[in-house]
Amino acid sequence: MRTPSERTINPRSSLRNIKHGHPTVVRAGRRSKVAVKVTLKSDQNIICVEDNAGGLRRRELRYIVGPGQTGSAPTDETIGIFGVGTKRAVVALAQDVKISTRFGNDDTFQVDFDENWLEEEDWELPLYQVDNIAPSTTIVELQKLRVKISDEVIDQLREHLSVTFAKFLSTNGVSISLNGKALKPQFFDGWSYPPGYEPRRYHGVLKTAEGRDVRVEAIAGLSDESSPAGGEYGVYFYCNERLIARALKTFEVGFMKGYAGLPHPKVSLTKVLVSLSGDASSMPWNSSKSDISTKHEVFQALHTWLTQAVKDYAALSRIWMGEWPDKVFKYAEGKVVDVPVDDFPTAKKSYLPPMPKSRPRYGDVITDVDKGVAKKKPWVKGTI
């Protein structure tokens, strides 16, 4: 049963008197465990996402669909509440969307929208009061999907959620289930510890143009396995605990000539994990939080240091190519070297010792051994 609560809500109208709680991953200062349940119904072609993170007040329902609006203050250390990314995702996935929410023990409200609503100029959206769902709950139901749900799609989603929200899943504060099965966190932190060239943990604080602090922690090193086929090497970015970019191997992070070189199996031990924490507005993510904005001031401040770190560990990977089992993988245990960085924008080195000498090529060895013969008998140089 549903009854009209207000005739419409207008997401374009101004927001007033919205109180923002303590920076946290949930609403209303909630401290108990947050459970997110994702259900994909292939037979009905429906996706349902349910969480108990607090729900939305009636006046906050405009956040769900309002262009450029969000339920988070710009100074909150969150990964966002609804916002542009959610709006794009639901419209891209389904023709009909229904969102029900109950803030605490208040009444339950629901909004419905479809393709026809998107084409309307005024963006007036019906709001209904409906039968109560569980307290502090929000349910998003996507119907008439534009994609077909298959076992492969479910497996891909399970892997994506497990790596994207691994840091949340590794705590006792958040759980995510997919079709009734709890997800386990997946990380990319397997390291090797060759003496003198162990992984480095770089950490410090960046100051943005607005004077806000962004805490930086990055671990760079050689992986404990080669992954040229899977491509799980390169640079990873976590922003406020969420994985934003995975295994980047672009020229912006140093995979170019003159630095790490182009992506190649020879450098497939190179790995850098960058974790950034701070105000949501200071995070260098794109609007859908699916990639890093390389033009962002925070990324630019890290660029020189990052490309140098990638370059040096790629050089190690290349130098020891062919000897990885003895030079790298056998050092499965060790300690990460702690490297405080006072000022990332001016840091131009990775704080590694000089590179080890590379193994000479076989042709160079033969040439060196026979250089005396070649000097006495120049006509044999071609044979050599």
C-alpha positions as CSV (number, residue, x, y, z in Angstrom):
1,M,0.0,0.0,0.0
2,R,1.3,3.5,-0.8
3,T,-0.2,6.9,-0.3
4,P,0.9,10.3,-1.5
5,S,3.0,12.0,1.2
6,E,3.9,15.1,-0.7
7,R,2.7,15.6,-4.2
8,T,6.2,15.9,-5.6
9,I,9.8,16.5,-4.6
10,N,12.1,18.6,-6.8
11,P,15.7,17.6,-6.8
12,R,16.7,20.9,-8.4
13,S,15.4,23.0,-5.4
14,S,17.9,24.3,-2.9
15,L,18.9,22.4,0.2
16,R,18.4,24.0,3.6
17,N,18.8,22.9,7.2
18,I,20.4,19.6,6.4
19,K,22.5,18.5,9.3
20,H,25.5,16.3,8.6
21,G,26.6,13.8,11.2
22,H,30.1,12.7,12.2
23,P,32.3,11.6,9.3
24,T,31.6,7.9,9.0
25,V,30.5,5.3,6.5
26,V,26.9,5.3,7.7
27,R,24.2,7.7,8.5
28,A,23.1,9.3,11.7
29,G,26.3,8.5,13.7
30,R,25.4,4.8,13.6
31,R,28.1,2.6,15.2
32,S,26.6,-0.9,14.8
33,K,27.5,-3.2,12.0
34,V,26.3,-2.3,8.5
35,A,25.0,-5.1,6.4
36,V,24.6,-4.8,2.6
37,K,22.6,-7.5,0.8
38,V,22.8,-7.7,-3.0
39,T,20.4,-10.0,-4.8
40,L,20.4,-10.7,-8.5
41,K,17.4,-12.6,-9.8
42,S,18.2,-13.9,-13.2
43,D,14.7,-15.4,-13.7
44,Q,12.9,-12.1,-13.0
45,N,15.7,-9.9,-14.4
46,I,15.8,-7.9,-11.2
47,I,18.6,-6.5,-9.0
48,C,17.9,-5.6,-5.4
49,V,20.3,-3.9,-3.0
50,E,19.4,-3.5,0.7
51,D,21.3,-2.0,3.5
52,N,20.7,-1.1,7.2
53,A,23.0,1.9,7.2
54,G,20.4,4.3,8.7
55,G,18.1,5.3,5.9
56,L,17.2,8.7,4.5
57,R,14.9,11.4,5.9
58,R,12.0,12.4,3.8
59,R,13.6,15.8,2.9
60,E,16.8,14.0,1.9
61,L,15.2,11.9,-0.8
62,R,16.1,14.6,-3.3
63,Y,19.7,13.4,-3.0
64,I,18.9,10.2,-4.8
65,V,18.2,11.9,-8.2
66,G,19.2,15.6,-7.9
67,P,22.0,16.6,-10.3
68,G,25.2,17.3,-8.5
69,Q,23.6,16.8,-5.0
70,T,24.9,14.5,-2.3
71,G,24.0,13.5,1.2
72,S,27.6,14.0,2.4
73,A,29.3,17.2,3.5
74,P,32.4,18.0,1.4
75,T,34.5,17.6,4.6
76,D,33.2,14.1,5.4
77,E,35.7,11.3,5.0
78,T,33.2,9.1,3.1
79,I,32.9,7.4,-0.3
80,G,29.6,9.2,-0.9
81,I,25.9,8.8,-0.3
82,F,24.1,8.3,-3.6
83,G,25.4,11.1,-5.9
84,V,26.1,11.2,-9.7
85,G,27.7,7.7,-9.8
86,T,24.6,6.0,-8.4
87,K,22.2,7.9,-10.7
88,R,24.2,7.0,-13.8
89,A,24.5,3.4,-12.7
90,V,20.8,2.7,-12.0
91,V,19.7,4.4,-15.3
92,A,22.3,2.5,-17.3
93,L,21.2,-0.8,-15.7
94,A,17.4,-0.6,-15.6
95,Q,14.4,1.0,-17.2
96,D,12.4,1.1,-13.9
97,V,13.9,2.0,-10.5
98,K,12.2,1.9,-7.1
99,I,13.9,3.2,-3.9
100,S,12.3,2.7,-0.5
101,T,13.9,4.1,2.6
102,R,13.1,4.4,6.3
103,F,15.2,6.7,8.5
104,G,15.4,5.1,12.0
105,N,11.9,4.3,13.2
106,D,10.3,7.0,11.1
107,D,7.8,6.4,8.3
108,T,8.8,4.7,5.1
109,F,8.9,6.6,1.8
110,Q,9.4,5.5,-1.7
111,V,10.3,7.1,-5.0
112,D,9.9,5.6,-8.5
113,F,11.4,6.8,-11.7
114,D,11.9,5.6,-15.3
115,E,13.0,6.7,-18.7
116,N,10.0,9.0,-19.2
117,W,10.8,10.9,-16.0
118,L,14.3,11.5,-17.2
119,E,13.0,13.3,-20.3
120,E,10.8,15.7,-18.3
121,E,12.1,19.2,-18.0
122,D,10.9,20.0,-14.5
123,W,12.2,16.7,-12.9
124,E,9.2,16.7,-10.5
125,L,9.3,13.3,-8.8
126,P,6.4,11.6,-7.0
127,L,7.0,10.7,-3.4
128,Y,4.9,8.1,-1.6
129,Q,4.5,6.9,2.0
130,V,4.4,3.1,1.9
131,D,4.1,0.2,4.4
132,N,7.1,0.2,6.7
133,I,10.2,-1.7,5.9
134,A,12.8,-2.6,8.6
135,P,14.0,0.4,10.6
136,S,17.1,2.3,9.3
137,T,16.9,0.5,6.0
138,T,17.1,1.5,2.3
139,I,16.1,-0.8,-0.5
140,V,16.9,-0.1,-4.2
141,E,15.2,-2.3,-6.7
142,L,16.1,-2.3,-10.4
143,Q,13.6,-3.8,-12.8
144,K,13.5,-4.3,-16.6
145,L,17.2,-4.6,-16.7
146,R,19.1,-3.6,-19.8
147,V,21.6,-6.4,-19.3
148,K,21.1,-10.2,-18.9
149,I,22.1,-11.7,-15.6
150,S,24.3,-14.8,-16.1
151,D,26.5,-16.9,-13.9
152,E,29.5,-15.1,-15.4
153,V,28.0,-11.7,-14.5
154,I,27.4,-12.8,-10.9
155,D,31.0,-14.1,-10.6
156,Q,32.4,-10.8,-12.0
157,L,30.3,-8.8,-9.6
158,R,31.4,-10.9,-6.7
159,E,35.0,-10.4,-7.6
160,H,34.5,-6.6,-8.2
161,L,32.8,-6.1,-4.8
162,S,35.4,-8.2,-3.0
163,V,38.3,-6.1,-4.2
164,T,36.6,-2.7,-4.3
165,F,35.4,-2.8,-0.7
166,A,38.1,-5.1,0.7
167,K,39.2,-2.6,3.4
168,F,35.7,-2.3,4.6
169,L,35.1,-6.0,4.6
170,S,38.3,-6.6,6.6
171,T,36.8,-4.8,9.6
172,N,33.9,-6.0,11.8
173,G,31.9,-2.9,10.8
174,V,30.7,-3.9,7.3
175,S,29.4,-7.0,5.6
176,I,28.3,-7.5,2.0
177,S,26.5,-10.6,0.7
178,L,25.7,-11.5,-2.8
179,N,22.8,-13.9,-3.3
180,G,23.0,-14.9,0.3
181,K,26.8,-15.6,0.3
182,A,29.0,-13.4,2.4
183,L,31.9,-11.8,0.5
184,K,35.5,-12.1,1.6
185,P,38.0,-9.2,1.1
186,Q,40.6,-9.6,-1.7
187,F,43.8,-7.6,-1.5
188,F,46.9,-7.2,-3.7
189,D,49.5,-7.0,-1.0
190,G,51.7,-10.1,-1.6
191,W,55.3,-8.9,-1.5
192,S,58.9,-10.2,-1.9
193,Y,61.7,-9.0,0.4
194,P,65.0,-9.2,-1.5
195,P,67.7,-7.8,0.9
196,G,68.2,-4.1,0.4
197,Y,65.3,-3.8,-1.9
198,E,62.4,-4.7,0.4
199,P,59.1,-2.9,-0.1
200,R,59.0,0.7,1.1
201,R,56.1,2.2,3.0
202,Y,56.0,5.9,2.2
203,H,53.7,8.1,4.3
204,G,53.1,11.8,4.9
205,V,50.4,14.5,4.6
206,L,49.5,16.6,1.6
207,K,48.0,20.1,1.9
208,T,45.4,21.0,-0.7
209,A,44.9,24.5,-2.1
210,E,41.9,24.9,0.3
211,G,44.2,24.0,3.2
212,R,42.8,20.6,3.8
213,D,44.9,17.6,4.8
214,V,45.1,14.5,2.7
215,R,46.9,11.6,4.4
216,V,49.1,9.5,2.1
217,E,50.3,6.0,2.7
218,A,51.8,4.0,-0.2
219,I,53.7,0.7,-0.3
220,A,55.9,0.1,-3.3
221,G,57.9,-3.1,-4.0
222,L,58.2,-6.3,-5.9
223,S,55.4,-8.7,-6.0
224,D,55.6,-12.3,-4.7
225,E,54.5,-13.6,-8.1
226,S,54.6,-12.6,-11.7
227,S,51.2,-11.8,-13.3
228,P,51.9,-10.8,-17.0
229,A,48.8,-12.7,-18.1
230,G,46.4,-11.4,-15.5
231,G,48.1,-8.0,-15.5
232,E,47.8,-7.6,-11.7
233,Y,50.8,-5.4,-11.5
234,G,51.1,-1.6,-11.7
235,V,49.6,1.1,-9.5
236,Y,46.5,0.8,-7.3
237,F,44.6,3.7,-5.7
238,Y,42.4,3.5,-2.6
239,C,40.5,6.6,-1.6
240,N,38.9,6.7,1.8
241,E,39.3,2.9,1.9
242,R,37.6,2.2,-1.4
243,L,39.6,0.8,-4.4
244,I,39.3,3.4,-7.1
245,A,41.9,2.3,-9.7
246,R,43.3,-1.2,-10.1
247,A,46.6,-2.2,-11.8
248,L,47.2,1.1,-13.6
249,K,49.9,0.8,-16.3
250,T,49.5,4.1,-18.0
251,F,52.1,6.8,-18.8
252,E,50.6,9.0,-16.1
253,V,51.9,6.6,-13.4
254,G,55.3,6.0,-15.1
255,F,54.8,3.2,-17.6
256,M,56.5,5.0,-20.5
257,K,59.9,5.1,-22.2
258,G,62.5,6.7,-20.1
259,Y,60.8,5.6,-16.9
260,A,59.4,2.1,-16.2
261,G,59.1,1.4,-19.9
262,L,55.9,0.2,-21.6
263,P,53.9,-2.6,-19.9
264,H,55.8,-5.8,-20.4
265,P,56.2,-9.2,-18.7
266,K,59.8,-8.1,-17.7
267,V,58.4,-5.5,-15.3
268,S,55.4,-7.5,-14.1
269,L,56.7,-7.6,-10.5
270,T,56.2,-3.9,-10.1
271,K,53.5,-2.9,-7.7
272,V,52.5,0.3,-5.8
273,L,49.5,0.5,-3.5
274,V,48.5,4.1,-2.8
275,S,46.0,4.9,0.0
276,L,44.6,8.4,0.4
277,S,42.4,9.6,3.3
278,G,40.7,12.9,3.8
279,D,37.7,15.0,2.8
280,A,35.6,13.5,0.1
281,S,36.1,16.7,-2.0
282,S,39.9,16.3,-1.8
283,M,39.9,12.8,-3.3
284,P,41.2,12.5,-6.9
285,W,38.4,10.3,-8.1
286,N,36.1,10.8,-11.0
287,S,32.4,11.4,-10.5
288,S,31.5,7.7,-10.7
289,K,34.5,6.7,-8.4
290,S,35.6,4.3,-11.1
291,D,39.0,5.8,-11.9
292,I,41.6,8.4,-10.8
293,S,41.5,11.9,-12.2
294,T,45.1,12.5,-13.2
295,K,44.5,16.3,-13.5
296,H,43.5,16.5,-9.8
297,E,45.9,18.5,-7.6
298,V,46.4,15.6,-5.2
299,F,47.5,13.3,-8.0
300,Q,49.7,16.0,-9.5
301,A,51.4,16.5,-6.1
302,L,52.2,12.8,-6.0
303,H,53.2,12.4,-9.7
304,T,57.0,13.0,-9.5
305,W,57.5,10.7,-6.5
306,L,55.1,8.1,-7.9
307,T,56.7,7.8,-11.3
308,Q,60.2,7.5,-9.8
309,A,59.1,4.7,-7.4
310,V,57.5,2.9,-10.3
311,K,60.6,3.4,-12.4
312,D,63.0,2.0,-9.8
313,Y,61.1,-1.1,-8.9
314,A,60.4,-1.8,-12.6
315,A,64.2,-1.6,-13.2
316,L,64.7,-4.2,-10.4
317,S,62.1,-6.4,-12.0
318,R,63.8,-6.1,-15.4
319,I,67.4,-6.6,-14.1
320,W,66.5,-9.8,-12.3
321,M,64.3,-11.2,-15.1
322,G,65.3,-14.8,-15.5
323,E,66.5,-15.0,-12.0
324,W,63.3,-14.2,-10.1
325,P,63.1,-17.5,-8.2
326,D,66.6,-16.9,-6.7
327,K,66.8,-13.1,-6.6
328,V,63.2,-12.3,-5.6
329,F,60.7,-15.0,-4.8
330,K,62.8,-17.0,-2.3
331,Y,62.6,-13.9,0.0
332,A,59.1,-14.5,1.0
333,E,59.4,-12.9,4.5
334,G,60.8,-9.7,5.7
335,K,59.9,-6.2,6.9
336,V,58.6,-3.3,5.0
337,V,61.0,-0.3,5.2
338,D,59.4,2.7,6.7
339,V,60.0,6.0,4.8
340,P,58.5,9.2,6.1
341,V,58.0,11.8,3.4
342,D,58.0,15.4,4.5
343,D,56.8,16.9,1.2
344,F,55.6,14.6,-1.6
345,P,55.5,17.3,-4.3
346,T,59.3,17.8,-3.9
347,A,60.2,14.2,-3.3
348,K,62.1,13.0,-6.4
349,K,63.5,9.7,-5.3
350,S,62.3,6.3,-4.1
351,Y,64.9,6.0,-1.4
352,L,66.3,2.8,-2.8
353,P,70.0,1.9,-2.8
354,P,71.8,1.9,-6.2
355,M,70.5,-0.6,-8.7
356,P,72.3,-4.0,-8.7
357,K,74.4,-4.7,-11.8
358,S,72.4,-6.3,-14.5
359,R,73.4,-9.7,-15.8
360,P,75.4,-9.2,-19.1
361,R,73.9,-10.6,-22.2
362,Y,75.4,-13.8,-23.7
363,G,76.5,-12.0,-26.8
364,D,78.4,-9.4,-24.8
365,V,80.1,-12.1,-22.8
366,I,81.3,-13.8,-26.0
367,T,82.5,-10.5,-27.5
368,D,84.5,-9.7,-24.4
369,V,86.1,-13.2,-24.2
370,D,87.1,-13.1,-27.9
371,K,88.2,-9.4,-28.1
372,G,91.9,-10.4,-28.2
373,V,91.3,-12.8,-31.1
374,A,89.3,-10.2,-32.9
375,K,92.1,-7.6,-32.5
376,K,94.7,-10.0,-34.0
377,K,92.4,-11.4,-36.7
378,P,89.8,-8.8,-37.6
379,W,88.3,-11.0,-40.3
380,V,86.8,-13.3,-37.6
381,K,84.7,-10.5,-36.1
382,G,81.7,-11.5,-38.2
383,T,81.9,-15.1,-37.0
384,I,82.2,-13.9,-33.4
